[in-house]
């Protein structure tokens, strides 16, 4: 490897802990702030811009904004990225996997395994099985289509019905929704009945679930690559 691997996370302390763990495994590792990496696209070492290996720790923080930021970083070029995430959040990253510069591993990956992944990336290889990479891409595309259909259904709601559903989805009770909107309890119930009919939801809970599904990503736990077990301990442990 030409230089140190750069570790970054929206939480700087997480990046620092993982970098320290990688150094303890004999790998040169440095941290960078999330803002500097995302803003510049390429990281500068000793005054020269050069390709970097980035370890991006996002477990529990995965959201569309972070995915977009990493995607922009990759699209600018000059980086190879290994995203460390939970199995449940892996599908969120499926859209990036068409780019061979991006790999995914789980937070159960040991420090030694993560170091091995980084070395394979530095050598121009990949840590992901092609079939699992393709499966995650497919799951991401199917989930995207499913959410688009749900969002189209939600667009059929009136502004009042949409607001009622948003408040219910955020945890408000019917009485609290009425107070928030300045309407009677019975009016809220009428809106709930109407929006359920439009969405084809048999219960209020199912309507709320549809709202969450429209903006959340499905579970991809069975699709995330499982690295070879080389030692005890994991990236998750390193973060504590």
Secondary structure by P-SEA (a helix, b strand, c coil): ccbbbbbbcccaaaaaaaaaaaaaaccbbbbbcaaaaaacccccccccccbbbbbccccccccaaaaaaaaaaaaaccbbbbbbbccccccccccccccccbbbbcccccaaaaaaaaaaaaaccccccaaaaaaaaaaaaaaaaaaaaaaaaaaaccaaaaaaaaaaaacccaaaaaaaacccaaaaaaaaaaaaaaaccccaaaaaaaaaaacccccccccccccccccccccccccc
